[in-house]
Every structure is written in structure tokens, then in C-alpha cells.
Amino acid sequence: MRNQIDFRQIRSHGGGQDKGFEELLCQLASLEPREPGAIFYRKGIGADGGVECFLRNSDGTETGWQAKYFFELGSSQLGQLNKSIKQALEKHPKLNRFIVGLPFDLRDSRIASQQTELQRWERWVQRWKREAKQASRSLEIELWAANSLTERLSRRAPQYAGRLAFWFDATVLTPDWFRERFAEAREGLGARYVPETNIELPIRRTMQGFCRDPAMVEELEAWSGKVNEFGYRSVEALKRLDEKGLQPIATDQLAATMRDFLRILAGTSADPDYIFPIAEILGAARAMRKESANCEHVLWDHERSNAKGRDNVQYAASSLRRLSDVLEDIAEALKSDRWQIANSRRLLVNGEAGVGKSHLFGDVVEHQVAREWPAVLILSGTLVEGDPWSQIIAALHLQGISTETLLGALDAAGQAAGTRTVIFVDAINERHGIDLWAARLPLFLKSIEAFPHVATALSCRSTYLRYIIPDDRPISGLSRVEHVGFAGNPNAANEYLDRRGIIRVAAPNLIPEFYNPLFLKTCCDFLEREGQRELPRGLTGVTSIFEFYSQAIARTIEGRLKLDRTRRIVSQALQKLASAFDEGYRGYTDVSTANAMLDKLLPPDGTVDRSLLTQLESEGVLAIEPTTDEDGSVTEVVRFTFERFSDHRIATLLLDTHLDTENPPNSFEPGSVLYECILGERAYERAGGGGSACGSTARALRSRTARSGTSSRFQWLARARCV
């Protein structure tokens, strides 16, 4: 036997419990079975027009719901119902079913000479059905009272159990609760998320579109307004010219395509679970643009054959050009990532190390929770191999709740906010990433299927993708977006420098590494610690920039671990790693070898924080990535994050070890290490373009011989074959 729900305990929403009851009724209404093609519309707070929400069937008939948060039914309350149903019938001509939601059950005490609440309701229903019949309308009126609402909320389906948890437990999933959970996750992000230096990138708008930011609907409304304005302006101008011999058929076709476009936009819903008809809108925009261009051709023909009235022709042409521009902008927007993923509820953001994937997720979640829109950030690096949902529930301090009930409650939170509730899982490649996600990810993503206001976004380093999501096992419905950092946005690096108060130089435009946010951040952090506000003016070449970057990394870690700078522990670590990476020309080494090597330089004393490998990975210098062994097994290896930095470190090691500074030519005799590196038979293994270790060796050699004043006859080696 189910317990009766006390609707006086419903959580407040939109400023009061009455608004909370209205929203609950709408959510229950949205869960009702509907025929294919039917669309559910939420009217919004303060704009009900007689109904809080309504369902439009494919035949155009409508069912409307009206909520009244009062606990008795007297003449005053009936007056409110009269006002609502009158408005509903006036503003919804095809409304044929009207449902009233009340938070209490009507009393029927049957006391002599007294009309009970149930009798008042029945007479009220009879009155309005009679008036509808007199107006030749069919109308059914139903009551969802407390017992009916309780029955729905007590159903075993998780969509209902989740709403019961959300609406009647005001201690969780509140705006403050979401902010607190983000604050905890932000602590875990550390230096990976610094909002004060955030740079607005196009991918941020893409993520907001995925969250179904209300601005998406506002954008549709803006499109409708502009097309309506310039479209009708164009049609009216053309009609005036029709009287002077212009072909009326062109005007009629333009008007028809405009009506079709506006009809499609008018039929869209603001509910976050609505599937935008993107292809249909795009097709209608293209059709209208085609007719607009046709009208322009007709105008040109008309102008050549009619010398009079050119002002009218020019006005019409100007209006058509404005309309064409608007339609082109709409088409470009609809083809962007932001709109192409708007209907998807599963998203993977991939990118190279250091491009800012974690920063992006932190930035978007903070944006959401600051506006009281539900979102949570889960750091995959904090999870271990095992069921991810149970660990996520624990991370959210919701132990004891089932996965389905949690998702149902998050679904209710998203619907109430008018956005999606997005679960952001950052860096699924970290820690136990492959073991944790490779086998579990498809089921994890499928878990949200029954909850249309819940979405999941994942981030992953690109090099891990084929191990977590193999090419031969793609995940259906998983959209992908690549994060490229500052690349593709030429002003981003300079804007970042301005934000950090660093004086600009030309150097950031010289090498692609400066378009990696982590690389640039490391350099700026170093300048700040050194009390400088300008990148060194001599920083004009690849070699000098990477030497500066190496110094920045060393100073950062030495300061954090309070190391003696004179021992140059971090510099030695970089040198030893370069040596290990160069062995066999592989460019990497296994994790155990790297740890053993670095632990000799600085024993970690059993703590992760003092591990040089951890510190170098945290700073983005090293990347731990998977590779497939000859037997098909997957192991993780260590490499330098930036390929050209890796080449530079290896080149520096080769010259430090093998260059005879007193007599450089001797270092390049046939058979010598440096000769073999640059001109030997296996030089191709280090070559591969300007970013190769071979090329880096040549550049470093040229830099050293130039600084030392060595005769240019030795520099031919630096220009040979590799450069």
C-alpha cells in the first residue's frame, strides 16, 4: 500500500511552492503516453494562457493541463478555474481535453443542505462541457487530484521515482547542492582550471548548445524575427513592382517558402528534450534563399527593360540582399558543431594533451551552476576499476540511492530548469581509464536513454581513443567534437597574454606550441614567479623557446617541492628521459623504467606528490599513453607531450654528449654518432620533417655554432638533408 504524499512539502521552484506544483504537474504530463508525431509544449512561468503545458497531437487537437495550488474548493477557487478554462478555450481553439491538477482530494462529506467539494467540481465540469457543446466544441475535463498524483509518483518506473526524490527532498539537487559539488570537483582540477584567465573559444558555445542553453530557442526566435522582417519587406517591395510588369510568380514563390520557414520555426518547442528539426529548417532556409536569388534575377531583367522606378527596384534589391544574408547566416549556424550536436545526448570531446579539455569542462559546469542550471563534474582520475555509477553516486554524496532513481531525479532537475542536466566526466583516459571504460562505456552511456533531460559529456586524450572506443566497436549515438586549443583562433594566444598581463612579442606566432594553452600557461606562470612581465626578447627561434620552456618547468617543480636549484634535479630528469626516449629511436619508454630512473634522482618517499613522474605529468611535460605490444597487449608508456619539445630535448642531449666544442668538425666524421644522426643510413628514423629529432639536432647545431662564432663551413651539416 502506497503512502499518501503531502503536497504541502513540495520543494519551492521559481519563487514559491505553487510554481513547484505547476512544474511537477507539467513533468508528470510530459511522461504521459503520446501518439507518434505529438509534441509537448511547456508554456513557462507566468505565461500559461489558461494552461501550464499542452500536448499537440498530429491531427492538431490539444490536451492542456492547469495546476491550482490550493487546498479547498470554494467559490473563490472555482472563480480561478473559470478564468483559466475560459482563457484556455480562447487561446487554444483545438483544445479538446482539459486536465486540472490539485494538491488535495476533493471532500464529499454529504452533510445535509451543504454542497460538497466533489459536487461543486461535478457541476463545474457539467457547466463547461455544456458551454463547449453550445460552441460546437468537443471537450473532456479530467481531475488529477492528490490521489491520482500520488499514484503516478509511486509507480515503479525510475522516471517517477526520480521525481518523487527530487520534488520532496529539498536537501539535494538544489542550486546550492550543485554549486557545492562543483566546488569539490574544482579543487580536484587544481591548476587545470583557472577561470580568471579564461579565453572564449568557439567550442564553449558548442558545449552550451549541448547543454541546451535557453539561448538556443532565443536564437530560433531571432531568426524568425529577422526572416519575418526582411522577408515581408522584400515581398511587399516586389508586389509594388508587380503592378509595373514584374513577374508575380517569383513573388508568390518567395512568399510561400517564407511561410514554410516560419511555420517550421513556430512549431519548435523550448523543452530540452525536444528534437530540433535541423535538416528541415536548413532545407527551408536554402529553398527560401534560392527563391530570393531568383527574385533578384527577375529584378535585374526588370531594371534593364524599365528605366523608370529604379528607386523602387533598388529598395527591393536591397531588401532581398539583406534577406539572403540572414538566410546564409542561419544556414552556417545550423551546420556548426553547436547545432549539429544539439539533438545528441552523448558527447565525446577529444584533443591532444594540454589543449584545455579539463578547463573547458570546468568552465562550462561553472557557467551552468552559476545560473542555477543543473550540471555535475566527475573527474575520471578519481575513479577505480569497477562500476562507474556507484562511484559517481558516492562522489555526489548520495549513497543509498539507485542509479535509476538518481537519473530520474536529475531528469526532473533538468526539466524544471529548462535545460539538460549534463554529467561531465573529465579525462576518461586517466588512471585506470582503459580498464575502467573500455568495456563499460557503452552500457554507461545507454543508462541515460530513458531520461530525456539528462546528457553525458566525456573528455579523452586523442591517443587513448582507439583503446577505449575501438574503431571496430563504435558507440551508436555518441557525437564527437575535437578541442584544438588556441589553434584556429589566431588572436587567442595574444588575448591570453593580455589577460595574464604579459607584454606581447612576435614569438607566439612562430611556433605552434604557443597555441597549446598548457604550454603557454607554463611559460606565463614562470614569468610571474620571476617577477617579469615580458617574454625574453631573444625568444625568436624554436631552440631558444624550448630552452625557456625547460627552464620554466624546472623552476615550477623546484619551487613546489622546495628543491635545491643548484642540484638541477628537474633538468637532470629531462636529460635522462631524453636519453631513454632516444634509445632504439622509439621516442618513449615504459612507465616502470621512467619511474625507476626518476626515483633515483628524487626518492618519492612513498608519496605521489614527491614523484617526479607525477610532477612532470601534472605540468604537462610528460604524457602517459597506451601502446600495443607485439603480442597484442596494451601497456602504458611515457613520452614528452609535445613532439617537437621531445625532439629538442633529444637533440640537446646528443650535442651535449657528442659535440666536440673545441673541434666541431671531428664530431661529424663518418661513423660518429652525430654524423649517423644527421647523414647516416638510419637518419630517416629520426627524420620526419621539420619537427623531427634530426631536424632539431641540425637547428640546435646551427644555433650553437652561430653563438660560438664557428666558421660557417661547419654549418652545412646543420642544413643538410634534415632541414
ChimeraX attribute file (.defattr): number of C-alpha atoms within 10 A of each C-alpha:
attribute: neighborCount
match mode: 1-to-1
recipient: residues
	/A:1	3
	/A:2	8
	/A:3	9
	/A:4	12
	/A:5	19
	/A:6	12
	/A:7	20
	/A:8	15
	/A:9	12
	/A:10	22
	/A:11	20
	/A:12	16
	/A:13	18
	/A:14	12
	/A:15	8
	/A:16	11
	/A:17	17
	/A:18	20
	/A:19	20
	/A:20	20
	/A:21	24
	/A:22	23
	/A:23	25
	/A:24	26
	/A:25	23
	/A:26	27
	/A:27	20
	/A:28	16
	/A:29	19
	/A:30	19
	/A:31	12
	/A:32	9
	/A:33	8
	/A:34	13
	/A:35	9
	/A:36	8
	/A:37	10
	/A:38	16
	/A:39	20
	/A:40	25
	/A:41	20
	/A:42	23
	/A:43	18
	/A:44	17
	/A:45	11
	/A:46	8
	/A:47	11
	/A:48	17
	/A:49	20
	/A:50	24
	/A:51	27
	/A:52	23
	/A:53	25
	/A:54	25
	/A:55	22
	/A:56	19
	/A:57	16
	/A:58	12
	/A:59	9
	/A:60	11
	/A:61	15
	/A:62	20
	/A:63	22
	/A:64	26
	/A:65	27
	/A:66	25
	/A:67	26
	/A:68	18
	/A:69	18
	/A:70	12
	/A:71	14
	/A:72	16
	/A:73	20
	/A:74	13
	/A:75	10
	/A:76	10
	/A:77	14
	/A:78	15
	/A:79	11
	/A:80	12
	/A:81	19
	/A:82	15
	/A:83	12
	/A:84	21
	/A:85	21
	/A:86	15
	/A:87	15
	/A:88	22
	/A:89	20
	/A:90	13
	/A:91	13
	/A:92	18
	/A:93	12
	/A:94	18
	/A:95	22
	/A:96	17
	/A:97	17
	/A:98	21
	/A:99	19
	/A:100	19
	/A:101	22
	/A:102	26
	/A:103	26
	/A:104	21
	/A:105	17
	/A:106	20
	/A:107	12
	/A:108	12
	/A:109	11
	/A:110	12
	/A:111	8
	/A:112	7
	/A:113	6
	/A:114	9
	/A:115	13
	/A:116	18
	/A:117	18
	/A:118	16
	/A:119	15
	/A:120	16
	/A:121	16
	/A:122	11
	/A:123	12
	/A:124	16
	/A:125	16
	/A:126	12
	/A:127	11
	/A:128	17
	/A:129	17
	/A:130	15
	/A:131	13
	/A:132	16
	/A:133	11
	/A:134	10
	/A:135	9
	/A:136	9
	/A:137	15
	/A:138	15
	/A:139	19
	/A:140	14
	/A:141	17
	/A:142	12
	/A:143	18
	/A:144	20
	/A:145	16
	/A:146	19
	/A:147	17
	/A:148	16
	/A:149	21
	/A:150	19
	/A:151	14
	/A:152	18
	/A:153	21
	/A:154	18
	/A:155	13
	/A:156	9
	/A:157	14
	/A:158	21
	/A:159	25
	/A:160	22
	/A:161	20
	/A:162	24
	/A:163	25
	/A:164	23
	/A:165	20
	/A:166	25
	/A:167	23
	/A:168	17
	/A:169	14
	/A:170	14
	/A:171	10
	/A:172	17
	/A:173	22
	/A:174	19
	/A:175	16
	/A:176	14
	/A:177	16
	/A:178	23
	/A:179	22
	/A:180	15
	/A:181	19
	/A:182	21
	/A:183	15
	/A:184	14
	/A:185	18
	/A:186	23
	/A:187	11
	/A:188	15
	/A:189	16
	/A:190	11
	/A:191	15
	/A:192	21
	/A:193	20
	/A:194	13
	/A:195	13
	/A:196	8
	/A:197	14
	/A:198	14
	/A:199	16
	/A:200	13
	/A:201	16
	/A:202	14
	/A:203	18
	/A:204	17
	/A:205	16
	/A:206	19
	/A:207	23
	/A:208	20
	/A:209	20
	/A:210	27
	/A:211	33
	/A:212	30
	/A:213	19
	/A:214	16
	/A:215	11
	/A:216	18
	/A:217	18
	/A:218	12
	/A:219	13
	/A:220	15
	/A:221	16
	/A:222	12
	/A:223	18
	/A:224	19
	/A:225	13
	/A:226	16
	/A:227	24
	/A:228	17
	/A:229	14
	/A:230	19
	/A:231	26
	/A:232	18
	/A:233	18
	/A:234	25
	/A:235	23
	/A:236	16
	/A:237	20
	/A:238	29
	/A:239	18
	/A:240	14
	/A:241	20
	/A:242	15
	/A:243	10
	/A:244	13
	/A:245	11
	/A:246	19
	/A:247	17
	/A:248	14
	/A:249	11
	/A:250	23
	/A:251	23
	/A:252	15
	/A:253	18
	/A:254	25
	/A:255	20
	/A:256	13
	/A:257	21
	/A:258	24
	/A:259	17
	/A:260	17
	/A:261	23
	/A:262	19
	/A:263	14
	/A:264	15
	/A:265	18
	/A:266	12
	/A:267	12
	/A:268	18
	/A:269	17
	/A:270	21
	/A:271	25
	/A:272	25
	/A:273	20
	/A:274	17
	/A:275	14
	/A:276	20
	/A:277	14
	/A:278	16
	/A:279	12
	/A:280	13
	/A:281	20
	/A:282	20
	/A:283	14
	/A:284	22
	/A:285	25
	/A:286	19
	/A:287	19
	/A:288	26
	/A:289	24
	/A:290	15
	/A:291	23
	/A:292	29
	/A:293	19
	/A:294	15
	/A:295	26
	/A:296	20
	/A:297	14
	/A:298	15
	/A:299	20
	/A:300	14
	/A:301	12
	/A:302	18
	/A:303	17
	/A:304	9
	/A:305	9
	/A:306	13
	/A:307	8
	/A:308	10
	/A:309	11
	/A:310	13
	/A:311	9
	/A:312	15
	/A:313	21
	/A:314	15
	/A:315	15
	/A:316	24
	/A:317	22
	/A:318	16
	/A:319	23
	/A:320	25
	/A:321	18
	/A:322	18
	/A:323	25
	/A:324	23
	/A:325	13
	/A:326	18
	/A:327	23
	/A:328	16
	/A:329	13
	/A:330	19
	/A:331	19
	/A:332	11
	/A:333	15
	/A:334	17
	/A:335	14
	/A:336	12
	/A:337	19
	/A:338	22
	/A:339	20
	/A:340	18
	/A:341	22
	/A:342	23
	/A:343	20
	/A:344	16
	/A:345	25
	/A:346	24
	/A:347	21
	/A:348	19
	/A:349	22
	/A:350	22
	/A:351	20
	/A:352	20
	/A:353	23
	/A:354	26
	/A:355	21
	/A:356	20
	/A:357	26
	/A:358	23
	/A:359	22
	/A:360	26
	/A:361	25
	/A:362	25
	/A:363	18
	/A:364	20
	/A:365	26
	/A:366	22
	/A:367	14
	/A:368	22
	/A:369	20
	/A:370	14
	/A:371	10
	/A:372	15
	/A:373	26
	/A:374	30
	/A:375	30
	/A:376	24
	/A:377	27
	/A:378	25
	/A:379	20
	/A:380	25
	/A:381	16
	/A:382	13
	/A:383	19
	/A:384	14
	/A:385	14
	/A:386	13
	/A:387	13
	/A:388	17
	/A:389	15
	/A:390	16
	/A:391	18
	/A:392	22
	/A:393	16
	/A:394	13
	/A:395	18
	/A:396	21
	/A:397	12
	/A:398	13
	/A:399	12
	/A:400	9
	/A:401	14
	/A:402	15
	/A:403	17
	/A:404	19
	/A:405	20
	/A:406	22
	/A:407	26
	/A:408	28
	/A:409	27
	/A:410	28
	/A:411	28
	/A:412	31
	/A:413	26
	/A:414	27
	/A:415	26
	/A:416	23
	/A:417	20
	/A:418	21
	/A:419	26
	/A:420	29
	/A:421	30
	/A:422	26
	/A:423	21
	/A:424	24
	/A:425	21
	/A:426	25
	/A:427	21
	/A:428	25
	/A:429	26
	/A:430	19
	/A:431	16
	/A:432	16
	/A:433	20
	/A:434	20
	/A:435	15
	/A:436	21
	/A:437	22
	/A:438	17
	/A:439	12
	/A:440	16
	/A:441	16
	/A:442	16
	/A:443	11
	/A:444	15
	/A:445	20
	/A:446	13
	/A:447	14
	/A:448	20
	/A:449	14
	/A:450	15
	/A:451	21
	/A:452	20
	/A:453	29
	/A:454	29
	/A:455	26
	/A:456	23
	/A:457	23
	/A:458	22
	/A:459	26
	/A:460	25
	/A:461	22
	/A:462	16
	/A:463	18
	/A:464	21
	/A:465	19
	/A:466	14
	/A:467	18
	/A:468	21
	/A:469	17
	/A:470	12
	/A:471	10
	/A:472	7
	/A:473	10
	/A:474	11
	/A:475	16
	/A:476	10
	/A:477	12
	/A:478	17
	/A:479	17
	/A:480	16
	/A:481	17
	/A:482	16
	/A:483	22
	/A:484	21
	/A:485	24
	/A:486	23
	/A:487	17
	/A:488	11
	/A:489	12
	/A:490	12
	/A:491	12
	/A:492	19
	/A:493	23
	/A:494	20
	/A:495	17
	/A:496	20
	/A:497	21
	/A:498	13
	/A:499	13
	/A:500	16
	/A:501	14
	/A:502	18
	/A:503	13
	/A:504	16
	/A:505	15
	/A:506	11
	/A:507	17
	/A:508	20
	/A:509	15
	/A:510	13
	/A:511	13
	/A:512	11
	/A:513	22
	/A:514	22
	/A:515	24
	/A:516	20
	/A:517	22
	/A:518	21
	/A:519	21
	/A:520	18
	/A:521	21
	/A:522	18
	/A:523	20
	/A:524	23
	/A:525	17
	/A:526	19
	/A:527	17
	/A:528	14
	/A:529	12
	/A:530	11
	/A:531	9
	/A:532	15
	/A:533	15
	/A:534	15
	/A:535	20
	/A:536	15
	/A:537	9
	/A:538	9
	/A:539	18
	/A:540	16
	/A:541	14
	/A:542	20
	/A:543	24
	/A:544	15
	/A:545	23
	/A:546	18
	/A:547	16
	/A:548	17
	/A:549	20
	/A:550	20
	/A:551	15
	/A:552	20
	/A:553	25
	/A:554	22
	/A:555	21
	/A:556	21
	/A:557	19
	/A:558	16
	/A:559	13
	/A:560	11
	/A:561	13
	/A:562	10
	/A:563	16
	/A:564	10
	/A:565	13
	/A:566	6
	/A:567	10
	/A:568	14
	/A:569	19
	/A:570	25
	/A:571	16
	/A:572	14
	/A:573	22
	/A:574	23
	/A:575	17
	/A:576	19
	/A:577	27
	/A:578	25
	/A:579	19
	/A:580	22
	/A:581	23
	/A:582	22
	/A:583	12
	/A:584	10
	/A:585	15
	/A:586	12
	/A:587	22
	/A:588	23
	/A:589	21
	/A:590	18
	/A:591	17
	/A:592	12
	/A:593	14
	/A:594	21
	/A:595	17
	/A:596	12
	/A:597	17
	/A:598	22
	/A:599	17
	/A:600	10
	/A:601	16
	/A:602	15
	/A:603	14
	/A:604	17
	/A:605	10
	/A:606	8
	/A:607	8
	/A:608	11
	/A:609	13
	/A:610	17
	/A:611	19
	/A:612	24
	/A:613	24
	/A:614	16
	/A:615	20
	/A:616	20
	/A:617	17
	/A:618	15
	/A:619	19
	/A:620	19
	/A:621	24
	/A:622	21
	/A:623	24
	/A:624	23
	/A:625	21
	/A:626	20
	/A:627	16
	/A:628	11
	/A:629	10
	/A:630	7
	/A:631	6
	/A:632	8
	/A:633	9
	/A:634	14
	/A:635	12
	/A:636	15
	/A:637	18
	/A:638	24
	/A:639	24
	/A:640	23
	/A:641	19
	/A:642	19
	/A:643	15
	/A:644	22
	/A:645	24
	/A:646	27
	/A:647	25
	/A:648	26
	/A:649	27
	/A:650	28
	/A:651	28
	/A:652	21
	/A:653	20
	/A:654	19
	/A:655	19
	/A:656	12
	/A:657	11
	/A:658	15
	/A:659	18
	/A:660	13
	/A:661	15
	/A:662	9
	/A:663	9
	/A:664	16
	/A:665	14
	/A:666	14
	/A:667	18
	/A:668	20
	/A:669	12
	/A:670	12
	/A:671	12
	/A:672	13
	/A:673	18
	/A:674	25
	/A:675	17
	/A:676	16
	/A:677	25
	/A:678	26
	/A:679	19
	/A:680	14
	/A:681	10
	/A:682	12
	/A:683	19
	/A:684	16
	/A:685	14
	/A:686	22
	/A:687	20
	/A:688	13
	/A:689	14
	/A:690	14
	/A:691	18
	/A:692	24
	/A:693	32
	/A:694	30
	/A:695	27
	/A:696	29
	/A:697	29
	/A:698	27
	/A:699	23
	/A:700	21
	/A:701	23
	/A:702	21
	/A:703	17
	/A:704	16
	/A:705	17
	/A:706	13
	/A:707	9
	/A:708	10
	/A:709	8
	/A:710	16
	/A:711	9
	/A:712	12
	/A:713	8
	/A:714	15
	/A:715	20
	/A:716	11
	/A:717	22
	/A:718	22
	/A:719	15
	/A:720	12
	/A:721	16
	/A:722	25
	/A:723	18
